């Protein structure tokens, strides 16, 4: 592998994971904030809202974990 490809991977892989984590944090914050606002408006539906929020949060976190897995795969290619 050319040296410039290794340098590009060494720079871009951690940035990609950082962006994925940033996006995940923003998405989780908005999801939880909206769920709490919805519970404040309709306390009777809190069980349904919390269930949907937890499922959504798990999917958001899964995307971040996928980015981390790709980072480790790319890290293996750099060596």
C-alpha positions in Angstrom: 0.0 0.0 0.0 1.3 3.4 -0.9 2.4 5.7 1.9 -0.1 8.4 0.9 -2.9 6.0 1.3 -1.8 5.1 4.8 -1.5 8.7 5.7 -5.0 9.4 4.4 -6.4 6.5 6.3 -4.6 7.6 9.5 -6.2 11.0 9.2 -9.6 10.2 8.0 -10.5 7.1 10.1 -10.4 8.8 13.5 -12.2 11.8 12.1 -15.0 9.6 10.8 -15.4 7.9 14.2 -15.5 11.4 15.8 -18.1 12.6 13.5 -20.2 9.5 14.0 -20.0 10.0 17.8 -20.8 13.7 17.4 -23.9 12.9 15.3 -24.9 10.2 17.7 -24.7 12.5 20.6 -26.7 15.2 18.9 -29.3 12.7 17.7 -29.7 11.1 21.2 -30.0 14.5 22.8 -32.7 15.5 20.5 -34.6 12.2 20.8 -34.5 12.2 24.6 -35.4 15.9 24.7 -38.4 15.4 22.4 -39.5 12.3 24.3 -39.4 14.2 27.6 -41.4 17.0 26.1 -44.0 14.6 24.7 -44.3 13.0 28.2 -44.8 16.4 29.7 -47.6 17.0 27.2 -49.2 13.6 27.6 -48.2 11.8 30.8 -50.7 9.0 30.1 -48.7 7.9 27.1 -45.3 7.8 28.8 -44.9 4.0 28.6 -45.4 4.0 24.8 -43.2 7.1 24.4 -40.3 5.7 26.5 -40.4 2.3 24.7 -40.1 4.0 21.3 -37.4 6.3 22.6 -35.3 3.4 23.9 -35.7 1.5 20.6 -34.6 4.7 18.7 -31.7 5.3 21.0 -30.5 1.7 20.5 -30.6 2.2 16.8 -28.6 5.4 17.0 -26.0 3.8 19.2 -25.8 0.9 16.8 -24.7 3.2 14.0 -22.0 4.6 16.2 -20.8 1.1 17.0 -20.7 0.2 13.3 -18.5 3.2 12.6 -16.2 2.1 15.4 -16.0 -1.4 13.9 -15.2 0.0 10.5 -12.4 2.1 12.2 -10.9 -1.1 13.6 -11.1 -2.8 10.2 -9.4 0.2 8.6 -6.8 0.3 11.4 -5.9 -3.3 10.6 -5.4 -2.4 7.0 -3.0 0.5 7.9 -0.6 -1.8 9.7 
